[in-house]
């Protein structure tokens, strides 16, 4: 596979069209609001393509090309896996729409542990139907601002990590993303942050601390996030989660998002099978 130069990205955008609906990452990349690597099969009319951004890999096109599994294995073994491990990462999440990619990945990564599953993409464009509700006693919702990050609230290191999981730095997040945190007394109780911001679209990255789960905090945070999105001119918000994560899917629906698409995914753990 060949690495595509950024100036040539427009010429291969059509190859990834099937993934744009359920992955704001694709739109953000081609709109110039996110830096990721694009690989395609060699030639002027490639039939397969792959976007690599941090731990997430989006792959599409013809999964039946002869020898593609070997070429994929070579690229990851020689280049992408060493760089990923050097950055302290231990897994890749592969997302795709054609189930035929499962067999390709099993062949290419046969020496690693693979976990197969289904993911769901929820979305809303109707923020007026998600009014906020009172928080339980002791909780507050705080916007993520420079002042918030400089405060003495316990657990901000988790927020640092989450901000940089999608953005390149805290400064990058504060400049181009937004979010809020539920706080219990003076301790972080979770977060709800924008991801893959591009134009008037973004996705939600959300989590609730284990000891505060099953209190409706995620739903309340998501509704507040949608209100903040509306205030900022966002008109399309997505929510991506594993199908088996019943609680996350329920929170998405309670916040007013509707299921748009289900798609297969594979987690590849970068440790050899025992």
C-alpha positions in Angstrom: 0.0 0.0 0.0 1.1 3.6 -0.6 0.9 6.6 1.7 -1.0 9.4 0.1 0.3 12.9 0.3 -2.2 15.4 1.9 -2.3 17.5 -1.3 -3.7 14.4 -3.1 -6.4 13.7 -0.5 -9.3 15.1 -2.6 -8.5 12.6 -5.4 -9.3 9.6 -3.1 -12.2 11.0 -1.0 -14.8 9.2 -3.1 -13.2 5.9 -2.0 -14.2 6.5 1.6 -17.8 7.8 0.8 -19.3 4.7 2.4 -17.8 5.5 5.7 -18.7 9.2 6.0 -22.2 8.6 7.4 -21.1 6.9 10.6 -17.6 8.4 11.0 -17.3 12.1 11.4 -13.5 11.4 11.4 -13.7 11.0 7.6 -15.4 14.3 7.0 -13.1 16.1 9.4 -10.1 14.7 7.6 -11.1 15.7 4.1 -12.3 19.1 5.3 -8.8 19.7 6.6 -9.8 19.7 10.3 -7.9 16.6 11.3 -4.5 15.2 10.4 -4.4 11.4 9.7 -2.6 9.0 7.4 -4.3 7.7 4.2 -3.1 4.6 2.5 -4.4 3.1 -0.8 -3.5 0.3 -3.1 -1.0 1.5 -5.8 -2.3 2.8 -9.1 -4.4 5.6 -10.5 -7.7 4.0 -9.6 -7.2 2.3 -6.2 -9.9 -0.2 -5.1 -9.1 -0.2 -1.4 -8.3 2.5 1.1 -7.4 2.9 4.7 -7.4 5.9 7.2 -5.2 5.6 10.3 -5.7 8.0 13.1 -4.1 7.2 16.4 -5.6 3.8 17.4 -8.5 3.9 14.9 -8.3 2.4 11.5 -11.1 2.8 8.9 -10.8 0.4 6.0 -12.9 0.2 2.9 -13.2 -0.9 -0.7 -12.6 -4.3 -2.3 -11.8 -6.8 0.4 -11.2 -9.6 -2.2 -8.0 -8.3 -3.8 -5.5 -11.2 -4.1 -2.6 -10.9 -1.6 -4.0 -7.8 0.1 -3.9 -9.5 3.5 -0.1 -10.0 3.1 0.4 -6.4 2.0 -1.6 -5.2 4.9 0.4 -7.4 7.3 3.7 -6.0 5.9 2.7 -2.4 6.3 1.6 -2.9 9.9 4.5 -5.1 10.9 7.2 -2.9 9.4 5.8 0.5 10.0 2.6 1.1 11.9 2.8 -1.4 14.8 6.4 -0.3 15.9 5.3 3.4 15.8 2.1 2.6 17.7 4.0 0.6 20.4 6.6 3.4 20.7 3.7 5.8 21.5 2.6 3.5 24.3 -0.4 2.1 22.5 -1.3 -1.6 22.6 -4.3 -2.1 20.2 -5.9 -0.9 17.0 -9.7 -0.6 16.4 -10.5 -1.5 12.8 -13.9 -0.2 11.5 -15.5 -1.1 8.2 -18.8 -1.6 6.5 -18.2 -4.8 4.5 -18.1 -8.0 6.8 -15.7 -9.5 4.3 -12.9 -7.5 5.9 -13.1 -9.8 9.0 -11.4 -12.7 7.2 -8.8 -10.3 5.7 -7.9 -9.1 9.2 -7.8 -12.6 10.6 -5.3 -13.6 8.0 -3.2 -10.5 8.2 -3.0 -10.5 12.0 -3.2 -14.2 12.8 -0.4 -14.0 15.4 -2.4 -11.5 17.4 -5.5 -11.7 19.5 -8.6 -10.3 17.7 -11.9 -9.4 19.2 -14.9 -9.1 16.8 -18.0 -7.1 17.5 -20.6 -4.7 16.2 -20.7 -1.0 16.7 -23.6 1.4 16.5 -23.8 5.0 15.3 -26.5 7.3 16.8 -27.1 10.8 15.7 -29.4 13.8 16.2 -30.0 17.1 14.4 -32.9 18.1 16.7 -31.5 19.7 19.8 -34.7 21.4 20.9 -36.2 18.1 22.0 -33.6 17.4 24.6 -34.2 19.8 27.5 -32.0 19.6 30.6 -33.0 18.1 33.9 -31.9 18.8 37.5 -28.7 17.0 38.6 -28.7 14.8 41.7 -27.6 16.5 44.9 -23.9 17.3 45.1 -23.4 17.3 41.3 -22.6 20.2 39.0 -21.8 20.5 35.3 -18.7 22.5 34.4 -17.6 23.6 31.0 -14.0 22.6 30.1 -12.2 25.9 30.0 -8.6 27.0 30.7 -9.9 28.1 34.2 -11.5 24.8 34.8 -8.3 22.9 33.8 -6.3 25.1 36.2 -8.6 24.5 39.1 -8.0 22.2 42.1 -10.7 19.7 41.2 -9.5 16.1 41.8 -9.2 13.9 38.7 -8.2 16.4 36.1 -5.4 14.1 34.9 -8.2 11.9 33.4 -9.5 14.9 31.5 -6.0 15.7 30.2 -5.7 12.1 28.9 -9.1 12.1 27.3 -8.6 15.5 25.6 -5.4 14.3 24.0 -6.9 10.9 23.0 -8.4 12.7 20.0 -6.6 16.0 19.8 -2.9 16.5 19.6 -2.7 18.5 22.8 -4.7 20.3 25.5 -4.2 23.5 23.7 -5.5 22.0 20.5 -8.6 20.7 22.3 -9.3 24.1 23.9 -8.9 25.8 20.5 -11.0 23.4 18.3 -13.2 21.3 20.6 -15.4 21.7 23.6 -17.0 19.7 26.4 -18.2 19.6 29.9 -17.6 17.5 33.0 -20.1 16.4 35.7 -18.4 17.1 39.0 -19.4 15.6 42.4 -18.4 17.9 45.2 -14.8 18.6 44.1 -14.1 15.5 42.1 -14.4 14.6 38.4 -17.4 12.3 37.9 -17.1 11.9 34.1 -16.9 13.9 30.9 -18.7 14.6 27.7 -16.4 16.1 25.0 -16.7 16.8 21.3 -14.7 14.7 18.8 -13.9 15.1 15.1 -15.3 18.6 15.0 -15.7 19.8 11.4 -18.0 22.5 10.2 -21.4 22.1 12.0 -20.8 18.4 12.8 -19.1 16.6 15.7 -19.3 13.4 17.7 -19.6 12.8 21.5 -16.9 11.2 23.6 -18.5 10.4 26.9 -17.8 8.4 30.1 -19.0 8.3 33.7 -16.9 7.3 36.7 -17.8 3.8 37.8 -19.0 4.9 41.3 -21.4 7.4 39.8 -22.9 5.2 37.1 -26.6 4.2 37.0 -27.6 7.7 38.3 -28.5 9.1 34.9 -25.4 11.3 34.9 -24.4 10.4 31.3 -27.8 11.3 29.9 -27.9 14.6 31.8 -24.4 15.4 30.6 -25.2 14.5 27.0 -28.3 16.8 27.1 -26.2 19.6 28.4 -23.7 18.9 25.7 -26.3 19.1 23.0 -27.5 22.5 24.3 -23.9 23.7 24.2 -23.5 22.3 20.7 -26.6 24.2 19.6 -25.2 27.4 21.2 -22.0 26.9 19.2 -23.8 26.4 15.9 -23.4 22.6 15.7 -26.3 21.1 13.8 -25.3 17.4 13.7 -24.0 15.4 16.6 -23.1 11.7 16.5 -22.6 9.0 19.2 -20.5 5.9 18.5 -20.4 2.8 20.8 -20.2 -0.9 20.9 -23.6 -2.7 20.4 -22.9 -4.7 23.5 -22.6 -1.5 25.6 -26.3 -1.4 26.5 -25.9 1.4 28.9 -24.2 3.7 26.4 -26.8 3.0 23.7 -29.6 3.7 26.2 -28.0 7.0 27.2 -27.8 8.0 23.6 -31.4 7.3 23.0 -32.5 9.0 26.2 -30.5 12.1 25.2 -32.5 12.2 21.9 -30.2 10.5 19.4 -31.5 7.9 17.0 -29.7 4.8 15.6 -28.5 5.5 12.1 -26.2 2.5 11.3 -24.6 -0.6 12.7 -21.2 -1.8 11.4 -18.7 -4.5 12.2 -15.4 -3.8 14.0 -12.4 -5.7 15.2 -10.0 -4.9 18.0 -6.4 -6.1 17.4 -4.4 -6.5 20.6 -0.7 -6.0 19.8 0.6 -8.9 22.0 1.4 -12.3 20.5 -0.9 -15.1 21.3 0.3 -17.4 24.1 
